[in-house]
Amino acid sequence: MNVPFMSELFARQENPDILFWVGCAGSFDQRAQKITKAFVSILNKVQIKFAILGKEEACTGDPARRAGNEFLFQMMAYQNIQTLNHYGIKKIVTACPHCFNIIKNEYPALGGSYEIIHHSVFLQQLIDEGKIRMKEGGSFKGKKITYHDSCYLGRANNIYEAPRKVLEALDAELVEMKHCRSRGMCCGAGGAQMWKEEEKGSIRINQKRTLEAIETGAGIVAAACPYCNTMLMDGLKSQEKEGEMDVLDIAELVNASME
């Protein structure tokens, strides 16, 4: 794939329109890598000049801070801020709400202030500007899709409309789960829960959320977070619904529907 590195552009004294912050999941998790590839494919199709940090990108430190390891978080954050400031980065786009939230809301206190956009908002902007055009009778026309609100996008940053507007552009039927928008239910992985076992209860939270998705009768659960994607897929496996429902990131849906 045509993925330029920031170091290469910097050496040629060129600046990208955006820096694509890939994140740990998008870099290393096999399922999330597909989301990364879909988003890069969109950027190439609409001819946006972008770059990634590659090996210079470290974890944002979000899981460390949520788990209470402030020292480790600050080490990671300072390393990233030094790299970003060295390259004079102004505008960042990421497909991970965890990376988005911490860079937007917690990096400025450590000297890292940037314009950061979540890919759902960025895709909506490209659609509104007419840069992304959908195929006639696209892959998902008329199909039932339900959208899962990521906690870090929704309640933490009040981003509810952008991902839904992206899904509406697919000409699909959007059906809401019982708990949605500001009342949306966590997938069970946020706040460093991804790295520990849940407290005891009658049902795992991702299974409860998956049951709400199944109740909608949708064939596709749209997500905008790699953590949510993993948890919802695991939920479908536990309900033996893998063949009946798909969990897809909005970037994958858009990439499959573009002209």
C-alpha positions as CSV (number, residue, x, y, z in Angstrom):
1,M,0.0,0.0,0.0
2,N,1.1,3.6,-0.6
3,V,1.7,4.7,3.0
4,P,4.4,7.5,3.3
5,F,6.4,8.0,6.4
6,M,6.6,11.4,8.1
7,S,10.4,11.1,8.2
8,E,10.5,10.7,4.4
9,L,8.4,13.8,3.8
10,F,10.4,15.8,6.4
11,A,13.6,14.9,4.6
12,R,12.1,16.3,1.4
13,Q,10.9,19.4,3.3
14,E,7.3,18.5,2.5
15,N,4.3,18.7,4.8
16,P,1.3,16.3,4.7
17,D,-2.3,17.6,4.9
18,I,-2.8,15.3,7.8
19,L,-0.8,12.9,10.0
20,F,-2.6,9.6,10.3
21,W,-2.2,8.3,13.9
22,V,-2.5,4.5,13.5
23,G,-2.6,3.5,17.1
24,C,-1.5,0.2,18.7
25,A,-4.6,-1.8,17.7
26,G,-4.5,-0.5,14.1
27,S,-0.8,-1.4,13.9
28,F,-0.6,-4.8,15.6
29,D,-4.1,-6.4,15.9
30,Q,-4.9,-8.4,12.8
31,R,-8.6,-7.4,12.8
32,A,-7.9,-3.7,13.4
33,Q,-5.2,-3.7,10.6
34,K,-8.1,-4.2,8.1
35,I,-9.6,-0.9,9.4
36,T,-6.3,0.8,9.0
37,K,-6.0,-0.5,5.4
38,A,-9.6,0.6,4.6
39,F,-8.9,4.1,5.9
40,V,-5.6,4.4,4.0
41,S,-7.4,3.2,0.8
42,I,-9.9,6.0,1.3
43,L,-7.2,8.6,1.7
44,N,-5.4,7.4,-1.4
45,K,-8.7,7.4,-3.4
46,V,-9.5,11.0,-2.5
47,Q,-5.9,12.0,-3.0
48,I,-5.2,13.4,0.4
49,K,-1.6,14.0,1.2
50,F,-0.9,12.1,4.5
51,A,1.8,10.4,6.4
52,I,2.3,8.1,9.4
53,L,5.0,8.1,12.0
54,G,5.7,4.3,11.6
55,K,8.2,3.1,14.2
56,E,8.4,6.5,15.7
57,E,4.8,6.3,16.9
58,A,4.5,4.9,20.5
59,C,1.4,4.0,22.4
60,T,-0.4,7.2,23.6
61,G,-0.3,5.9,27.1
62,D,-4.1,5.8,27.5
63,P,-4.3,2.3,28.9
64,A,-1.4,3.0,31.3
65,R,-3.1,6.1,32.7
66,R,-6.5,4.4,33.0
67,A,-4.9,1.5,34.8
68,G,-3.2,4.0,37.2
69,N,0.4,3.9,36.0
70,E,0.8,7.7,35.7
71,F,4.6,7.4,35.4
72,L,4.5,5.2,32.3
73,F,1.8,7.4,30.8
74,Q,3.9,10.5,31.1
75,M,6.9,8.8,29.6
76,M,5.0,7.6,26.6
77,A,3.2,11.0,26.2
78,Y,6.4,13.0,26.3
79,Q,8.0,10.8,23.8
80,N,5.1,11.2,21.4
81,I,4.9,15.0,22.0
82,Q,8.6,15.4,21.3
83,T,8.2,13.5,18.0
84,L,5.1,15.4,16.9
85,N,6.6,18.8,17.8
86,H,9.8,17.9,16.0
87,Y,7.9,17.4,12.8
88,G,5.7,20.5,13.4
89,I,2.5,18.4,13.2
90,K,-0.6,20.5,13.3
91,K,-3.4,18.2,12.1
92,I,-3.9,14.5,13.2
93,V,-6.6,12.0,12.2
94,T,-7.0,8.7,14.0
95,A,-9.4,5.8,13.8
96,C,-9.1,5.1,17.6
97,P,-11.3,7.0,20.0
98,H,-8.9,6.2,22.8
99,C,-6.0,7.9,21.0
100,F,-8.3,10.7,19.9
101,N,-9.5,11.4,23.4
102,I,-6.2,11.4,25.1
103,I,-4.3,13.5,22.5
104,K,-7.2,16.0,22.3
105,N,-8.0,16.4,26.0
106,E,-4.9,15.3,28.0
107,Y,-1.8,16.0,25.8
108,P,-2.2,19.8,25.9
109,A,-1.3,19.9,29.7
110,L,2.0,18.2,28.8
111,G,2.8,20.6,25.9
112,G,1.2,18.8,23.0
113,S,-1.6,20.9,21.4
114,Y,-2.8,19.7,18.0
115,E,-6.0,19.7,15.9
116,I,-7.1,16.1,16.2
117,I,-10.0,14.6,14.3
118,H,-11.6,11.2,14.7
119,H,-12.0,9.4,11.4
120,S,-15.8,9.4,11.7
121,V,-15.8,13.2,11.6
122,F,-13.2,13.3,8.9
123,L,-15.2,10.9,6.7
124,Q,-18.3,13.0,7.2
125,Q,-16.4,16.1,6.1
126,L,-15.1,14.4,3.0
127,I,-18.7,13.2,2.1
128,D,-20.1,16.7,2.7
129,E,-17.4,18.2,0.5
130,G,-18.3,15.8,-2.3
131,K,-14.8,14.2,-2.2
132,I,-16.2,10.8,-1.3
133,R,-18.9,9.6,-3.7
134,M,-20.8,6.4,-3.2
135,K,-21.5,3.9,-5.9
136,E,-25.1,3.7,-7.3
137,G,-26.8,0.8,-5.6
138,G,-23.9,0.4,-3.2
139,S,-22.9,-2.7,-1.3
140,F,-25.1,-1.8,1.7
141,K,-28.1,-0.2,0.1
142,G,-31.3,-1.0,2.0
143,K,-29.5,-3.2,4.5
144,K,-30.2,-2.9,8.2
145,I,-27.2,-1.4,10.1
146,T,-27.1,-0.6,13.8
147,Y,-24.4,1.7,15.2
148,H,-22.6,1.2,18.5
149,D,-21.6,4.4,20.3
150,S,-18.0,4.3,21.6
151,C,-17.8,5.8,25.1
152,Y,-14.7,7.8,24.2
153,L,-16.5,9.3,21.1
154,G,-20.0,9.7,22.6
155,R,-20.1,10.5,26.2
156,A,-16.5,11.7,26.5
157,N,-16.5,13.9,23.4
158,N,-20.1,14.3,22.4
159,I,-19.6,12.9,18.9
160,Y,-22.9,11.2,18.0
161,E,-24.1,12.6,14.6
162,A,-20.9,12.3,12.4
163,P,-20.8,8.5,12.3
164,R,-24.5,8.2,11.8
165,K,-24.4,10.7,8.9
166,V,-21.6,8.6,7.3
167,L,-23.9,5.5,7.6
168,E,-26.8,7.4,6.1
169,A,-24.7,8.2,3.1
170,L,-24.5,4.5,2.4
171,D,-28.3,4.5,1.8
172,A,-28.7,1.8,4.4
173,E,-31.5,1.6,7.0
174,L,-30.1,2.7,10.4
175,V,-31.7,1.1,13.4
176,E,-30.9,2.1,16.9
177,M,-30.2,-0.2,19.8
178,K,-32.1,0.1,23.1
179,H,-29.2,2.0,24.7
180,C,-27.8,4.5,22.3
181,R,-26.3,8.0,22.0
182,S,-25.8,9.5,25.6
183,R,-27.3,6.4,27.0
184,G,-25.1,4.1,25.0
185,M,-23.6,1.0,26.7
186,C,-19.9,0.4,27.0
187,C,-18.5,-2.5,25.0
188,G,-16.6,-3.6,28.1
189,A,-13.1,-2.7,27.0
190,G,-12.8,1.0,27.8
191,G,-10.9,2.5,30.7
192,A,-8.2,-0.2,30.5
193,Q,-10.9,-2.9,31.0
194,M,-9.4,-4.5,27.9
195,W,-6.4,-5.6,30.0
196,K,-8.2,-7.1,33.0
197,E,-11.1,-9.5,33.9
198,E,-14.4,-7.9,34.7
199,E,-15.9,-7.8,38.2
200,K,-18.3,-10.7,38.9
201,G,-21.8,-10.3,37.5
202,S,-24.6,-12.2,35.9
203,I,-23.5,-11.6,32.3
204,R,-20.4,-10.2,30.5
205,I,-21.0,-6.6,29.4
206,N,-20.0,-7.2,25.7
207,Q,-22.5,-10.1,25.6
208,K,-25.3,-7.9,27.0
209,R,-24.4,-5.2,24.4
210,T,-24.3,-7.8,21.6
211,L,-27.8,-9.1,22.6
212,E,-29.1,-5.5,22.2
213,A,-27.5,-5.4,18.7
214,I,-29.2,-8.8,17.8
215,E,-32.6,-7.5,19.0
216,T,-32.5,-4.8,16.3
217,G,-32.6,-7.4,13.5
218,A,-29.7,-5.7,11.8
219,G,-27.3,-7.7,9.7
220,I,-24.4,-5.3,10.4
221,V,-23.1,-3.7,13.6
222,A,-21.2,-0.6,12.7
223,A,-18.4,0.5,15.1
224,A,-15.9,3.3,15.1
225,C,-13.4,1.9,17.6
226,P,-11.0,-1.1,17.3
227,Y,-11.7,-2.0,21.0
228,C,-15.4,-2.0,20.4
229,N,-15.0,-4.0,17.3
230,T,-13.1,-6.8,19.1
231,M,-15.6,-6.9,22.0
232,L,-18.7,-7.0,19.7
233,M,-17.1,-9.7,17.6
234,D,-16.4,-11.8,20.7
235,G,-20.0,-11.2,21.8
236,L,-21.3,-12.5,18.5
237,K,-19.1,-15.6,18.8
238,S,-20.5,-16.3,22.3
239,Q,-24.1,-16.1,20.8
240,E,-23.1,-18.2,17.8
241,K,-24.2,-15.4,15.5
242,E,-21.0,-15.0,13.5
243,G,-22.5,-16.0,10.2
244,E,-25.7,-13.9,10.7
245,M,-24.2,-10.6,11.7
246,D,-21.0,-8.7,10.8
247,V,-19.1,-6.1,12.8
248,L,-17.5,-3.6,10.5
249,D,-15.8,-0.2,11.1
250,I,-17.4,2.7,9.3
251,A,-14.1,3.1,7.3
252,E,-14.6,-0.4,6.0
253,L,-18.2,0.3,5.1
254,V,-17.3,3.5,3.2
255,N,-14.3,2.0,1.4
256,A,-16.5,-0.9,0.1
257,S,-19.1,1.6,-1.1
258,M,-17.0,4.2,-2.8
259,E,-16.9,4.8,-6.5
